Amino acid sequence: MEKDRTEICKIVSEMLDNPGECEIYPTTKAYDALEEYVEGVRIEAIGWATADACVALDEGQDYRKIEVPSILARALVDLA
């Protein structure tokens, strides 16, 4: 997803543009930022999946019978 690539590039660029003492890149800070981003994306995805399942149930659909590619297609649009 373009949103993910943009955020990753931002974090890596921040690291490369700001070397610390002895020209050492702050990799720990970059790794922490990447981990925080991934955790946030996971939380967003879990929330989206829960909401998607609830909407399907409200509409009388059996969520277990919905094909995964269909769910993924909606997620890619909604979470982009």
C-alpha positions in Angstrom: 0.0 0.0 0.0 1.2 3.5 -0.8 0.4 4.7 2.7 2.8 2.1 4.2 5.6 2.8 1.8 5.3 6.6 2.4 5.5 6.1 6.2 8.4 3.6 5.9 10.3 6.0 3.7 9.7 8.9 6.1 11.1 6.9 9.0 14.2 5.7 7.1 14.8 9.1 5.7 14.6 10.6 9.2 17.3 8.1 10.3 19.6 8.7 7.3 19.3 12.5 7.5 20.2 12.6 11.2 23.3 10.6 12.0 24.4 10.9 15.6 27.8 11.0 17.2 30.6 9.6 15.0 28.2 9.6 12.0 26.3 6.6 13.4 22.8 6.3 12.2 20.1 6.1 15.0 18.9 2.7 14.0 17.3 1.9 17.3 15.1 5.0 17.0 14.2 4.0 13.5 13.4 0.4 14.6 11.2 1.7 17.4 9.3 4.0 15.0 8.8 1.1 12.5 7.6 -1.2 15.3 5.2 1.5 16.5 3.9 2.0 13.0 3.4 -1.8 12.5 1.5 -2.1 15.8 -0.7 0.8 14.8 -1.5 -0.7 11.5 -2.3 -4.1 13.1 -4.7 -2.4 15.6 -6.4 -0.5 12.7 -6.7 -3.8 10.7 -8.2 -5.7 13.7 -10.7 -2.9 14.3 -11.6 -2.8 10.6 -12.1 -6.6 10.5 -14.3 -6.5 13.6 -16.4 -3.7 12.1 -16.7 -5.6 8.7 -17.9 -8.7 10.5 -20.4 -6.8 12.5 -21.8 -5.1 9.4 -22.1 -8.5 7.7 -23.9 -9.9 10.7 -26.2 -6.9 10.9 -27.1 -7.5 7.2 -27.9 -11.2 8.0 -24.8 -12.6 6.3 -22.8 -15.5 7.7 -19.3 -14.0 7.9 -17.8 -17.5 7.9 -19.0 -17.9 4.3 -17.6 -14.8 2.9 -14.5 -15.5 0.7 -11.2 -14.1 2.0 -10.4 -12.3 -1.3 -13.6 -10.4 -1.1 -12.8 -9.3 2.5 -9.2 -8.4 1.5 -10.4 -6.3 -1.5 -12.7 -4.2 0.8 -9.9 -3.8 3.4 -7.5 -2.6 0.7 -9.9 0.1 -0.3 -11.1 1.1 3.1 -7.6 1.1 4.8 -5.7 2.8 1.9 
